[in-house]
Amino acid sequence: MTTLLVNGQFYLDDGDANWASAVAVTGTTISAVGDAAVAGSHTRVVDLDGATVLPGFVDAHVHPIMGGAELLECALADYTERSEYLAAVAAYGGSGWITGGGWSMTAFPGGVPDAASLDTVTDGRPAFLYNRDHHSAWVNTAALRAAGIDESTPDPEGGRIERDASGAPTGALHESAMDLVTRLLPAPGPSHTVDALRAGLRYLNSLGITGWQDAKVRVDPDDISAYLALQSAGELTARVVGAYWLDPQLDVSQVDTIVAARAALPPGLFTLGAVKIMLDGVCETHTASMSSPYLDGHGHSTGNTGISFFERDMLLECARRLDRAGFQLHFHAVGDAAVTEALDVVEAIGARHRPHVAHVQVVHPRDVHRFRALGVSVNAQPLWARLEPQMTELTLPFLGTERGGWQYPFGEFENAGATLAFGSDWPVSTPDPIRQLHVAVNRTPVPDKTRWTPQDGAFLPDQRLSLPVALRAFTRGSAWINHQEDVAGAIAVGRSADFAILDANPFDRPRSEIWRTKVVGTWFRGQSVHSTVGVA
């Protein structure tokens, strides 16, 4: 069957005629664009009533199972204040452990929550709540006791327990210190994981997202089984590349396990083509790996340069074996030392399968041009490149002026010819591509949910991107990351009919108003998978 979509504004991004008013879809594929579409024969006509249509967004770094699970558990991401978090926890039902997350560090003094306040609303039940970036957790006294964490408990390798002046734990756990509690949490069954993925999938589809790279697929079969369950039931309405989690606590033999798991997969929309290599932590907890120490907020060196999770020889050997096996290397690197380490690994092994570095928060200027030279793509999370309390209160004072100016150098990457891809890192931050595009273009927060005003200014405004460049990163660039540039990422003949339908044309709005644009419909492979206006 051929469907003709007419009376739309289809964004082509082809460097010539950037817009078309009609597209023909035959089966799952775009069969004609513009006048050629209108001239053909069709069995169904859909009038878009002037709506703007973009290629379906592709999220290059997202955690849909974790995000979906938080939607089903004690979800805190919609709140911003400590009192709101406590009220939500108090209202959470069930019995046994209280789990979930989404709290922001900016709601607490110094970015650190306390067990005592959580105790007041948990009625003796143990509680474990991830923060938005999943690099820290808020726990109550019952959880600390269950895990046997007290003043005599040493910080585990790659982690830190927040303590008071006497050494007693206060209720915040960072990085691997979270494992002291997570090992006690009830294991989610296969049905819970499937339900979480289904919730995450529906939410991502509602935002115009039709493909992604899952940035932490566990070798534990639950994650894989969840994708395969939705795929076999015909419910997987997205094209997904899974990135296996490389565990720094295991040896190189885990590569054999990863290769075997990929070989056991049936063909379909879910594939396993990448491996996630997490090199460091995050700036806000001073666990991102830096080439020089963090400051104490008064300009004095602390001697702390963060955490590097991998031993060098083990990292190189795993990366070499994975590359030889045909896997893409997907690095997490936030600090400038971690970014350098990722590039050094790629250079040392001659990685060939489109390696990319996610987050790229602090990038030493000497490394900017290495990305293109080494064939490494920039997997950026644009929403973070803004002035808001997490940046102004928990990051900039501890980096100092020079390093503070090295953050999220998107404009420099574009000028240097690096391949740009965008991802959300949801549930760390919103997966809404429109909001992320707004920040990439303006380097300012979306004004509806922040304390930012125009007088606060833009964050490193020289690093702004144009809307066409930013949009390309969220479509063509991310499709390239996933080795799907011939299938997704553009509205063109032969590509999959994946569309994000908008209520207005963001190109017609002032750049400061991009955020007001909403997705009202999503098509995947020629079928409507989400609609708020009856476009089907």
C-alpha positions as CSV (number, residue, x, y, z in Angstrom):
1,M,0.0,0.0,0.0
2,T,1.2,3.5,-0.8
3,T,0.2,6.4,1.4
4,L,0.5,10.0,0.3
5,L,1.2,12.6,3.0
6,V,0.2,16.0,1.7
7,N,-0.1,19.6,2.9
8,G,3.0,19.3,5.1
9,Q,6.3,21.0,5.5
10,F,8.8,18.2,5.2
11,Y,12.4,19.1,6.2
12,L,14.8,17.5,3.8
13,D,18.2,18.9,4.9
14,D,19.7,18.0,1.5
15,G,21.7,21.2,1.0
16,D,19.5,22.4,-1.9
17,A,15.7,22.4,-1.7
18,N,15.3,22.0,2.1
19,W,11.5,21.6,2.1
20,A,8.9,19.5,0.4
21,S,5.1,19.6,0.8
22,A,4.4,15.9,0.1
23,V,5.9,12.5,0.7
24,A,4.8,9.1,-0.5
25,V,5.3,6.0,1.6
26,T,5.2,2.5,0.2
27,G,5.2,-0.1,2.9
28,T,7.8,0.9,5.5
29,T,9.8,3.1,3.1
30,I,9.8,6.6,1.6
31,S,9.1,6.0,-2.1
32,A,8.9,9.6,-3.4
33,V,9.3,13.2,-2.2
34,G,7.8,16.5,-3.5
35,D,6.3,16.6,-6.9
36,A,7.2,13.0,-7.7
37,A,5.1,11.9,-4.7
38,V,2.0,13.8,-5.8
39,A,2.3,12.4,-9.3
40,G,2.2,8.8,-8.3
41,S,-0.7,6.5,-7.6
42,H,-1.9,6.1,-4.0
43,T,-4.3,4.1,-2.0
44,R,-4.5,6.5,1.0
45,V,-4.1,10.2,1.4
46,V,-3.2,11.9,4.8
47,D,-3.7,15.6,5.0
48,L,-1.2,17.1,7.5
49,D,-2.9,20.5,7.7
50,G,0.4,22.4,7.3
51,A,2.3,20.5,10.0
52,T,6.1,20.5,10.0
53,V,7.6,17.1,9.6
54,L,11.2,16.2,10.6
55,P,13.0,12.9,10.3
56,G,12.4,10.7,13.3
57,F,14.9,11.7,16.0
58,V,17.7,9.2,16.9
59,D,19.0,9.4,20.5
60,A,22.7,8.4,20.5
61,H,22.9,7.7,24.3
62,V,19.8,6.8,26.4
63,H,18.7,4.4,29.1
64,P,15.1,3.5,28.3
65,I,14.8,0.6,30.7
66,M,16.2,2.6,33.6
67,G,14.0,5.6,32.6
68,G,10.9,3.4,32.2
69,A,11.6,1.8,35.5
70,E,11.7,5.2,37.2
71,L,8.4,6.0,35.6
72,L,7.0,2.9,37.3
73,E,8.7,3.4,40.7
74,C,9.1,6.4,43.0
75,A,9.6,9.0,40.3
76,L,11.2,12.3,41.4
77,A,12.3,13.8,38.1
78,D,9.3,16.1,37.8
79,Y,10.2,17.9,41.0
80,T,12.9,20.3,41.9
81,E,12.8,21.0,45.6
82,R,13.7,18.9,48.6
83,S,10.3,19.2,50.1
84,E,8.7,18.0,46.9
85,Y,11.0,14.9,46.9
86,L,10.1,14.1,50.5
87,A,6.3,14.5,49.8
88,A,6.6,12.1,46.8
89,V,8.5,9.5,48.8
90,A,5.9,9.8,51.6
91,A,3.1,9.2,49.1
92,Y,4.8,6.2,47.5
93,G,2.9,3.0,48.2
94,G,3.9,-0.6,48.4
95,S,6.0,-2.5,51.0
96,G,9.6,-3.4,51.4
97,W,12.3,-1.3,49.7
98,I,11.5,2.1,48.3
99,T,13.3,2.5,45.0
100,G,13.3,4.9,42.1
101,G,15.0,8.3,41.6
102,G,15.4,11.4,39.6
103,W,16.4,14.0,42.3
104,S,18.6,16.9,41.5
105,M,21.7,17.7,43.5
106,T,20.9,21.4,43.4
107,A,18.0,20.8,45.9
108,F,20.5,20.0,48.7
109,P,23.2,22.1,50.4
110,G,26.5,21.3,48.6
111,G,24.6,18.9,46.3
112,V,24.5,16.2,49.1
113,P,21.2,14.8,50.5
114,D,21.0,13.3,54.0
115,A,19.6,10.1,55.5
116,A,17.9,11.9,58.4
117,S,15.4,13.8,56.3
118,L,14.6,10.7,54.3
119,D,14.0,8.8,57.5
120,T,11.1,11.1,58.4
121,V,9.0,9.9,55.4
122,T,10.0,6.2,55.0
123,D,8.5,4.7,58.1
124,G,11.4,2.4,58.7
125,R,11.4,1.0,55.2
126,P,14.8,1.0,53.5
127,A,15.1,3.5,50.6
128,F,17.5,3.8,47.7
129,L,16.9,6.6,45.2
130,Y,19.2,7.4,42.3
131,N,20.0,11.0,41.5
132,R,19.3,12.2,37.9
133,D,22.7,11.2,36.6
134,H,22.8,7.8,38.4
135,H,26.2,8.5,39.7
136,S,25.0,9.0,43.2
137,A,22.2,7.7,45.4
138,W,20.2,9.0,48.4
139,V,19.7,6.3,51.1
140,N,18.1,6.3,54.5
141,T,19.3,4.9,57.8
142,A,17.5,1.7,57.3
143,A,19.3,1.1,54.0
144,L,22.7,2.0,55.5
145,R,22.1,-0.5,58.4
146,A,20.9,-3.2,56.0
147,A,24.2,-2.9,54.0
148,G,26.3,-2.7,57.2
149,I,27.7,0.7,56.2
150,D,29.1,2.7,59.2
151,E,32.1,4.8,60.1
152,S,34.4,1.8,59.9
153,T,33.3,1.0,56.3
154,P,36.1,1.9,53.8
155,D,35.3,3.7,50.6
156,P,35.2,1.0,47.9
157,E,37.5,1.3,44.9
158,G,36.0,3.7,42.4
159,G,33.5,5.1,44.9
160,R,32.9,7.3,47.9
161,I,30.7,7.3,51.0
162,E,29.6,10.8,52.1
163,R,30.5,11.2,55.8
164,D,30.2,13.8,58.6
165,A,33.1,15.1,60.6
166,S,33.2,11.9,62.8
167,G,33.3,9.7,59.7
168,A,29.8,8.4,60.0
169,P,27.9,8.0,56.7
170,T,25.4,10.7,56.1
171,G,23.1,9.2,53.4
172,A,24.8,9.8,50.0
173,L,26.7,7.2,48.1
174,H,28.7,7.9,44.9
175,E,29.7,5.7,42.0
176,S,30.7,2.1,43.1
177,A,29.7,2.9,46.7
178,M,26.1,2.5,45.5
179,D,26.9,-1.2,45.0
180,L,27.1,-1.7,48.7
181,V,23.3,-1.2,48.7
182,T,22.2,-2.2,45.2
183,R,23.3,-5.8,45.9
184,L,20.5,-6.0,48.5
185,L,17.7,-4.7,46.3
186,P,15.1,-7.2,45.2
187,A,16.0,-8.4,41.7
188,P,13.5,-7.2,39.1
189,G,11.8,-10.1,37.4
190,P,11.6,-10.4,33.6
191,S,8.1,-9.0,33.5
192,H,9.2,-5.9,35.4
193,T,12.0,-5.3,32.9
194,V,9.6,-5.8,30.0
195,D,7.1,-3.4,31.6
196,A,9.9,-0.8,32.2
197,L,11.1,-1.0,28.6
198,R,7.5,-0.8,27.3
199,A,7.0,2.4,29.4
200,G,10.3,3.9,28.2
201,L,9.5,3.1,24.5
202,R,6.1,4.7,24.6
203,Y,7.6,7.8,26.2
204,L,10.4,8.1,23.7
205,N,8.0,7.6,20.8
206,S,5.8,10.3,22.2
207,L,8.7,12.7,21.7
208,G,9.4,11.9,18.1
209,I,12.2,9.4,18.8
210,T,12.3,6.4,16.5
211,G,15.7,5.0,17.2
212,W,18.5,5.0,19.8
213,Q,21.6,3.5,21.2
214,D,20.9,2.0,24.6
215,A,24.0,3.0,26.5
216,K,24.0,0.3,29.1
217,V,22.7,-3.1,28.1
218,R,23.6,-5.6,30.8
219,V,25.0,-9.0,29.9
220,D,22.5,-10.2,32.5
221,P,19.9,-11.5,30.1
222,D,17.0,-9.5,31.4
223,D,17.7,-6.4,29.3
224,I,18.2,-8.4,26.2
225,S,15.2,-10.6,26.8
226,A,13.0,-7.5,27.3
227,Y,14.0,-6.1,23.9
228,L,13.5,-9.5,22.3
229,A,10.1,-9.9,23.9
230,L,8.8,-6.6,22.5
231,Q,10.4,-7.4,19.1
232,S,8.8,-10.8,18.8
233,A,5.4,-9.3,19.9
234,G,5.7,-6.6,17.2
235,E,5.8,-3.9,19.9
236,L,9.3,-2.6,19.3
237,T,8.5,0.7,17.5
238,A,12.1,1.9,17.3
239,R,15.4,0.8,15.8
240,V,17.8,0.0,18.6
241,V,21.5,-0.6,18.9
242,G,22.4,-2.0,22.3
243,A,25.8,-1.1,23.9
244,Y,27.0,-3.8,26.3
245,W,28.3,-2.7,29.6
246,L,32.0,-3.4,30.0
247,D,32.6,-4.2,33.7
248,P,35.8,-2.7,35.1
249,Q,35.7,-5.2,37.9
250,L,36.0,-8.2,35.5
251,D,38.9,-9.4,33.4
252,V,39.3,-9.5,29.6
253,S,37.4,-12.9,29.4
254,Q,34.2,-10.9,29.5
255,V,34.8,-10.0,25.9
256,D,34.1,-13.7,25.0
257,T,30.8,-13.5,26.8
258,I,29.8,-10.3,24.9
259,V,30.7,-11.9,21.6
260,A,28.7,-15.0,22.4
261,A,25.7,-13.0,23.4
262,R,25.7,-11.1,20.1
263,A,25.9,-14.3,18.2
264,A,22.9,-15.7,19.9
265,L,20.6,-12.9,18.8
266,P,17.9,-13.3,16.2
267,P,17.8,-10.7,13.4
268,G,15.5,-7.8,13.9
269,L,15.2,-4.2,15.0
270,F,17.3,-4.8,18.1
271,T,21.0,-5.4,17.5
272,L,24.1,-5.5,19.7
273,G,26.8,-3.6,17.9
274,A,28.5,-1.5,20.6
275,V,30.2,-1.8,24.0
276,K,29.9,0.9,26.7
277,I,33.2,1.8,28.3
278,M,32.7,4.1,31.3
279,L,36.0,5.8,32.0
280,D,35.2,8.2,34.8
281,G,32.4,9.8,36.9
282,V,30.9,13.3,36.9
283,C,32.2,16.8,37.8
284,E,29.5,17.5,40.5
285,T,30.9,14.8,42.8
286,H,34.5,15.4,41.8
287,T,34.7,11.9,40.3
288,A,35.2,12.9,36.6
289,S,38.9,12.3,35.7
290,M,40.9,15.5,35.4
291,S,44.4,16.2,34.2
292,S,44.9,18.6,37.2
293,P,43.2,18.6,40.6
294,Y,39.8,20.0,41.4
295,L,39.7,23.3,43.4
296,D,38.1,23.7,46.8
297,G,35.8,26.6,45.7
298,H,38.3,29.2,46.9
299,G,40.8,28.6,44.1
300,H,43.0,26.2,46.1
301,S,44.0,22.8,44.8
302,T,42.4,19.8,46.6
303,G,44.9,17.2,45.2
304,N,41.9,15.2,43.9
305,T,41.9,14.5,40.2
306,G,38.8,12.3,40.2
307,I,38.4,8.6,39.4
308,S,39.6,6.5,36.5
309,F,37.6,3.3,36.5
310,F,39.9,1.1,34.3
311,E,43.4,-0.1,34.7
312,R,45.3,0.9,31.6
313,D,46.5,-2.5,30.3
314,M,43.2,-4.1,30.9
315,L,41.4,-1.3,29.1
316,L,43.6,-1.5,26.0
317,E,43.3,-5.3,25.8
318,C,39.5,-5.3,26.1
319,A,39.2,-2.4,23.5
320,R,41.6,-4.2,21.1
321,R,39.6,-7.5,21.3
322,L,36.3,-5.8,21.0
323,D,37.4,-3.8,17.9
324,R,38.7,-7.0,16.3
325,A,35.4,-8.6,16.9
326,G,33.6,-5.8,15.1
327,F,32.2,-3.9,18.1
328,Q,31.9,-0.2,18.2
329,L,33.5,1.5,21.3
330,H,31.2,3.8,23.1
331,F,33.2,5.7,25.8
332,H,31.8,7.7,28.7
333,A,34.2,10.5,29.3
334,V,33.3,13.6,31.3
335,G,36.7,15.0,32.6
336,D,39.4,16.2,30.3
337,A,41.8,13.4,31.3
338,A,39.1,10.8,30.5
339,V,38.5,12.4,27.1
340,T,42.2,12.2,26.4
341,E,42.3,8.6,27.6
342,A,39.5,7.6,25.2
343,L,41.3,9.2,22.3
344,D,44.6,7.6,23.2
345,V,42.9,4.2,23.3
346,V,41.4,4.6,19.9
347,E,44.8,5.8,18.5
348,A,46.7,3.0,20.2
349,I,44.5,0.2,18.8
350,G,43.5,1.8,15.5
351,A,39.8,1.4,16.3
352,R,37.8,1.0,13.0
353,H,34.1,0.7,13.9
354,R,33.0,4.4,14.4
355,P,34.1,4.9,18.0
356,H,32.5,7.7,19.8
357,V,32.9,9.6,23.1
358,A,29.8,10.5,25.1
359,H,29.4,13.5,27.3
360,V,32.6,15.4,26.4
361,Q,32.0,17.9,29.2
362,V,35.6,19.1,29.8
363,V,37.7,18.9,26.7
364,H,41.3,20.1,26.6
365,P,41.7,22.4,23.6
366,R,44.5,20.2,22.2
367,D,42.1,17.3,21.9
368,V,39.4,19.0,19.9
369,H,41.0,18.4,16.5
370,R,41.9,14.8,17.4
371,F,38.3,13.7,17.1
372,R,38.2,14.1,13.3
373,A,41.8,13.0,12.8
374,L,41.1,9.7,14.6
375,G,37.6,9.2,13.2
376,V,36.0,9.5,16.6
377,S,32.5,11.0,16.7
378,V,31.2,13.4,19.4
379,N,28.2,11.9,21.3
380,A,27.0,15.1,23.0
381,Q,24.2,15.7,25.6
382,P,23.3,19.3,24.6
383,L,20.9,19.9,27.4
384,W,23.8,20.1,29.9
385,A,25.5,23.1,28.2
386,R,23.7,25.8,30.1
387,L,24.0,28.0,33.2
388,E,21.8,26.6,36.0
389,P,22.6,25.8,39.6
390,Q,24.3,22.4,38.9
391,M,26.8,24.4,36.7
392,T,27.1,27.6,38.6
393,E,27.1,26.2,42.1
394,L,28.5,22.6,41.9
395,T,30.8,22.7,38.9
396,L,32.3,26.1,37.9
397,P,33.7,27.0,41.3
398,F,35.6,23.7,41.5
399,L,37.0,23.7,37.9
400,G,38.3,27.3,37.8
401,T,38.1,29.8,35.1
402,E,40.3,28.2,32.5
403,R,38.8,24.7,32.7
404,G,35.3,26.1,33.1
405,G,35.8,27.5,29.6
406,W,36.6,24.1,28.1
407,Q,33.1,22.7,28.6
408,Y,30.9,21.3,25.9
409,P,32.8,22.9,23.0
410,F,30.2,22.0,20.4
411,G,31.0,25.0,18.1
412,E,34.7,24.1,18.1
413,F,33.9,20.5,17.3
414,E,31.7,21.6,14.4
415,N,34.4,24.0,13.1
416,A,37.0,21.2,13.3
417,G,34.9,18.9,11.2
418,A,34.1,16.3,13.8
419,T,30.9,14.2,13.4
420,L,28.3,15.4,15.9
421,A,25.6,13.2,17.3
422,F,23.2,14.1,20.1
423,G,21.8,12.0,22.9
424,S,19.8,12.7,26.0
425,D,21.2,10.3,28.6
426,W,17.6,9.9,29.9
427,P,16.7,9.5,32.8
428,V,19.6,11.7,33.7
429,S,17.8,14.5,31.9
430,T,14.8,14.9,29.7
431,P,14.8,12.9,26.5
432,D,12.8,15.7,24.7
433,P,14.8,16.5,21.6
434,I,13.2,19.9,21.2
435,R,14.4,21.1,24.6
436,Q,17.9,19.7,23.8
437,L,17.9,21.5,20.4
438,H,16.9,24.7,22.2
439,V,19.9,24.6,24.5
440,A,22.3,23.6,21.7
441,V,21.2,26.6,19.7
442,N,21.0,29.1,22.5
443,R,23.3,27.8,25.3
444,T,20.6,28.9,27.7
445,P,18.2,26.8,29.8
446,V,14.6,26.3,28.7
447,P,13.0,29.1,30.7
448,D,9.8,27.4,31.8
449,K,11.2,25.2,34.6
450,T,14.4,27.1,35.7
451,R,15.3,30.1,37.6
452,W,17.3,31.4,34.6
453,T,16.4,34.8,33.1
454,P,17.8,36.5,30.0
455,Q,19.9,38.7,32.2
456,D,21.9,35.6,33.4
457,G,23.3,35.3,29.9
458,A,24.3,32.3,27.8
459,F,26.9,29.7,28.7
460,L,30.0,30.1,26.5
461,P,27.9,31.5,23.6
462,D,30.7,31.1,21.1
463,Q,29.9,27.3,21.3
464,R,26.3,27.7,20.0
465,L,25.2,25.7,17.0
466,S,22.9,26.7,14.3
467,L,19.5,25.0,14.2
468,P,20.3,23.0,11.0
469,V,23.6,21.7,12.5
470,A,22.0,20.8,15.8
471,L,19.0,19.1,14.1
472,R,21.4,17.1,11.9
473,A,23.2,15.9,15.0
474,F,20.0,14.5,16.4
475,T,19.1,12.8,13.1
476,R,21.8,12.1,10.6
477,G,24.6,12.2,13.1
478,S,23.1,9.7,15.5
479,A,22.0,7.5,12.6
480,W,25.7,7.5,11.6
481,I,26.7,6.5,15.1
482,N,24.3,3.5,14.8
483,H,25.6,2.5,11.3
484,Q,22.1,3.2,10.0
485,E,22.7,6.3,7.8
486,D,21.3,4.5,4.8
487,V,18.0,3.7,6.7
488,A,17.3,6.5,9.2
489,G,18.1,10.1,9.9
490,A,16.7,11.8,6.8
491,I,13.5,12.2,4.8
492,A,14.7,10.8,1.4
493,V,13.7,8.2,-1.1
494,G,14.7,4.7,0.1
495,R,14.9,5.7,3.8
496,S,12.6,4.3,6.5
497,A,9.4,6.3,6.8
498,D,10.2,7.6,10.3
499,F,8.8,11.0,11.1
500,A,8.4,13.5,14.0
501,I,5.4,15.7,13.3
502,L,5.5,19.1,15.0
503,D,2.8,21.7,15.9
504,A,4.9,24.5,14.5
505,N,8.0,25.1,12.4
506,P,10.9,25.8,14.7
507,F,12.7,27.5,11.8
508,D,10.0,30.2,11.8
509,R,10.4,31.0,15.5
510,P,13.0,33.2,17.1
511,R,15.8,31.0,18.4
512,S,14.8,31.8,22.0
513,E,11.4,30.3,21.3
514,I,12.4,26.9,19.9
515,W,11.4,25.2,23.2
516,R,7.8,26.1,22.6
517,T,7.6,23.6,19.7
518,K,5.8,20.3,20.5
519,V,5.8,16.9,18.9
520,V,2.2,16.0,18.1
521,G,2.8,12.8,16.1
522,T,5.4,10.1,15.4
523,W,5.6,7.6,12.5
524,F,7.9,4.6,12.5
525,R,8.4,2.5,9.4
526,G,5.3,4.0,7.7
527,Q,2.9,3.6,10.7
528,S,1.7,6.1,13.3
529,V,3.0,5.1,16.7
530,H,2.0,8.2,18.6
531,S,-0.5,11.0,17.9
532,T,-2.2,13.8,19.8
533,V,-4.0,15.2,16.8
534,G,-5.3,12.2,15.0
535,V,-2.6,12.1,12.2
536,A,-2.6,8.4,11.4
